Amino acid sequence: MWRKSVTNFRGFIRSFVENKGLLWIFVIGISGWSTVSILVLLKTRYETDSTTIGVSTAYSRWINTFPSIGICLTKSRAFNEFKAMMREYFQEDFAFSFTRMIYEYVFLNPNNIFTKEPTKNTSYPYNFNILDIRRKMFPTNCTECFKEIYFRGELVTDCEEIFKFHVTEMGYCFLANNLLDYDSIEEMPLRYSSLDNNRSLRLYMRSSVMYKYEMYVNSPEDLPFFNSLTYTISTDPTTYAFNVEEIHNHEGVIDEPISQRKCKFPSESSIEGFPYSFSACMSIIRSEFEMKTCDCSLFNPKDRST
């Protein structure tokens, strides 16, 4: 019985192979099934390869404002690509040590200050403006970084309606819902009502070998700064949930001397082009410390001195 079954199976295989029409139908069917499976896998990967920010509040209000979201460019492990980009832009091959130094300085921020000093009597026959290199090599338009944005489950057709480009002390950043761009919270685009079930912001980012992304979640008056808590944006689907609380200072705090509390109240200070905030205060303290220590400070897009 077993031999008869094997013989019948061999006969079926032989006749199937000899009938080339059936063979090709089978091959094409398997190929089509594989293609469809790959497309479904890619579609699923695309739909889940995102960063989602969800919020809840510790207070009751009919209309609520989403926190300020900052997406900043940070250094990736792509020195060879950076070297090739330098060669392409400037049509010249630079010394390895010089290119490495420029690579570090282009991504300079208070958290990764470049401390390596040049060897004694070392000089470079090049004259570059780091800020010019940044402008040449890194995106300043959100369309180059964001593939798609969804707020409350709805597609945002123009990323510039949400994310505005700014140079901060943390480098090149795209800020959403920040008072740097709006006169009041009521003008901000990311707002939701207490009836909305979906209160999330979902981001699909474009990948780059030159840089990675770091996310900052702040109050609308704050900017990304050196002591901010950051969240890495990876290629894996990630969801962050935040509970928003309102914190009020004790009324007597303003009576304390500024030298003791270090930071001022908005009514005590005016910085042109910037809303005075905790992050602005921290940046001023950092800058003053750097000037006192080494008579130099990192680049800031505005003069924050009071």
Secondary structure by P-SEA (a helix, b strand, c coil): caaaaaaaaaaaaaaaaaaaaaaaaaaaaaaaaaaaaaaaaaaaaaaacbbbbbbccccccccccccbbbbbbbbcccaaaaaaaaaaaccccccaaaaaaaaaaaaccccccccccccccccccccccaaaaaaaccccccccccccccccccccccccccbbbbbccccccccccccccccccccccccccccccccbbbbbbbbbccbbbbbbbbcccccccccbbbbbbcccbbbbbbbbbbbbcccccccccccccccccccccccccccccaaaaaaaaaaaaaaaaccccccccccccc
